[in-house]
Amino acid sequence: GTHNMYKEYREMSRCEAVQALYQDMAARHRARFRSIHIIKVVEVEKADDIRRPYIKQLLTKNLKFPLPHRVPKTAGKKVFAAHRPATFF
């Protein structure tokens, strides 16, 4: 079928954004390269022009990401342990 879509990607270049579009369309919609027609690619300059909330949340100042797995330091590490190390803190 035909899909009419407006997509936003946070990539470092236009080429990477187009590649991300092809990967996303193949993964979510099983659309192949030959059936995707890109009308235009535009770099967004103002934050007000962004429409999608999943991209807007990345614009906050001092954005930090959590560290889900932490590996313990080697200072207190023993050679053998009685149990597996916990990486979730």
Buried (B, 14 or more C-beta within 10 A) or exposed (E): EEEEEEEBBBEEEEEEBBEBBBEBBEEEEEBEEEEBEEEEEEEEEEEEEBEEEEBEEEEEEEEEEEEEEEEEEEEEEEEEEEEEEEEEE
